[in-house]
Amino acid sequence: MTEARLKPELDGQTVVLIGGSAGIGLETARRARAEGAEVILAGRDADRLGRVAREVAARHAEAFDANDFAALAKFFQHLPGPIDHVLVTAGRPHYGPLLGMSAEQVRVAISDHIVLALEVARNARGRMRSGGTLLFMGGTGGRRINPGIVSAATAALPPFTASLALELAPIRVNLIAAGFVDTPLSASLLGDKLDERRAQLRGMLPIGRVVGPADVASLAVHIMTNTALTGATFDIDGGQQFVG
């Protein structure tokens, strides 16, 4: 007997990737397309975005800085049709010792991701179908307190996500909290120390390997397709928070 072929889990749905031209955003675009979704991409680098858009046969792609909120609003206003899911990977973490940072630097580090997420929510809500999800990226730095701004900045995101989920229901809102992920952003932050960090993690992590963008993309698509999930934070770090 021939087994019935399963229908792609995102068939007929539209996924928006803000920060979709590289790393986790790009891998999620690929994964979403494999599951039958149409994808819409946004990123800062027009040339790279154009190449990626052709690769994944994006329905629409637009180059702008997501922290330019006028441009962000215009992007959502001109989207071709309703959307189902939005993943935001734009932005980068902030590092530094608390006492070595100015008041403005601390303000930006604490609020940067939250304000961007809030502006995406404001502009996306009127375009989203019921049951879709807004999905944000954070980190596991708040799980284990260390010197510096990272713990405080990441710890603010889970309660923000849960509160926003209550306000936006029946649109779902969730957060992915990642440890080290081997992305172009990680490479740019670590420079010539990247290989050393990879080797350290392979020897330390319970999973015995480094977490990659495809791992996070798989989780992102699962959160999109499981309509019982909202207001939650999902850690993905290969066990990093437990061992160092």
N, C-alpha and C positions, 0 to 999 in steps of 0.2 A: 504494500500500500504506500502510495506517495504521500509524504507528510505535507500538510497545508503550509504554505509559506507565510510567515508572520508579517503583518503589515508594519512598515517602518514607524517607529514610535512618534516621530514628529511630522508625519505625513500631513500635508496641507497647512502646516503652521509656519509662522515667520519669526525668525530669531534676529534680534539686533545685537551686534557686537560693537561696543564702544571701546576702542583700543583693540580692534580686530585685525590689525595688519601684521602682528607678530606674536610669538609666545603663546600664552594661554588663550588669548582671544582668537588667534588664527587656528589653533588646534580645535577649539570649540566650534568654530565655523566649519571646519572639515568634518568634525563628528556630527554636527547638526545636519549638514548636507547628506551625509551617509544615512541619516535617519529620516530623510525625505523632506527636510525643512527648506524653505527659501531663506536666504541670509541677506542681511543688510549690514554693511560695514562702515565704521567711522574710525578715522585715525589722523594723526598729524602729518605724516609724511605722504605727500600726494603720489610720488612715484612708486613707493613701496605698496601703498594702498591699491594703486591701479593694477600692479602685478598680481597681488593677492586676489583682488576682485575677479580678475580673469581666471585665475586658478580654480576658485570655488564657484565660478559662475554666479557671482553675487547679483541679486535683484537690483541693488542700488549701492553705491559707495560714495562717501563724501569726506573730504579732507578738511579738518578744522581742529582747533585746540578745544578739548572738552571743557576746560576751565574758562573758556570764553562763553559765558552763559547766554549771551545774545545769540551767538552762533549755534549753541546747543538747542535753544528754543526754536530757532529757524529750522534746524535739522528735523526735529520732531514734527513741526508744523507741515513740512513738505514731504513727509514719508508717503510712499505709494501704498495706500490702503492700511487696514488695521494690522496690528502686530500681536504676537503672543508672548514673547519672552525678550528680556533685555539683560545682557551680561555686561557689567562695567569692569574693565581691567585697566582703564586709563589711570595715570598717576603713578607715583613712585613713593616708597617709604622714606621717612625722615629719620636721620640719626644724629646723635650728639649728646653730650653730657648736659644735664638739666641746668646746672649753674653756669655753663659756658654758653648758653643760648640767650638771646634777647627775648623780651616779652613778645615781640612780633613773631619771632621764629617759633616760639612755643605755641602761640595762638594758631599759626599756620599748620604746624605739625599735628596738633590735636584735632583741628577742625577740617583740614583739607579734604579728606576722603568723605567725611560726613556731609559737608556742604555740597560736594559734587553729587553724592548719592541723592541728597534731597532735591537738587535741581533736576536730576534725571527723573526722579519720581514725579515731580510737579508737571513736567512736560510729557512724560510717557503715559500717565494714567488715563488721559482722554483718548489715547490711541490704542489702548490694550484691551484685548478680549478678557472676559471674566474667566478666572482660573489660571491665567498666565502668571508668570513670575518675573519679578525684578530680582536680579542676582548680583550681589556685590562681592568684591574681593577684600579680604583683610588678612591678618596674620595671627600666629599663635604666640606672639611675643608677650601678650598679657597673661599667659598661663603660668609663666615662671618669671618672677620679678628680677630684673637686672638693672644696673645703673643706666641712666639715659632716658630718652623720651619714648623709645619704642614701646615699652610696656604700657604706658599710659595711653598712647595714641591708639594702639590696637584694642585695648580693653574697652574703649568707648563704643566700638562698633556693634557688638552683640546686642546690648540693650537698645541702641538706636534702631537696629534692624527689627527687633521684636515689637517696639512701639510703632514703627512705620507699618508693619504688617497689620496691626489692629486698625490703623487709620485708613489703609488702602483696601482692606478686604471688600470684595472677594478676590482682588488681585493678591497674589502671594508675594512675600518678600523674604529672601533668605540670604545667608552670608557664608561664603567659603573662607575659612581661616587656614592659610597655607604656611608651612614652614619654608625651608629652602626649596625652590623649584628651579631647575636648570634651564633658564630662559636667557634670551639676549639681554634682558634687563639685569639679571644676576651677573652676567659676564661683564657688563659695563660698570657695575658697582665694584666688582672684585678685581677686575683687570688681570694682572699676571698671577694673582693668588687663586684664580678659579680652579685650576687643576688640583692644587693642594686641598682646597675645600671639598671638591668632589671625592678625592681619595679618603679624606677624613670621614666623610659621611658614609661612604661605602663600608668602612670598617666599623662604624659606630651604630648605624641605624639597624633596628631589628629586621627590616625588610632586606637588608644587605645590598641595597642599591640606592641611587639618587632618584628622588621624585622628579618626573618630567612633566612638561605641559600636557601631554596626552592623558596622564593620570588625572589631572585637574579637569580636563575637558570631559572625561568620562563621568566624573562626579557631577559636573555642571549639567550635562544632558540628563542624567538621572533625576536631578532636582527639578528640572523643567518638566519631565514626564510624570513624576509622582505627585499627583495633585493633592495628597494629604499633607504635604510639607509646607509649612509657613512659619515665619518668625524664628527660625532655627539657625544655628551656627554649626557648620560641618568642618571639623578639623581634617586636614590632609597634610601630613608631614612625615610619614613613614615611621612614626614613633619618636621623632626627634625631641619632642618636649619631655619625654621620660628619661632620656639618656644624656642630654647635654644641650 
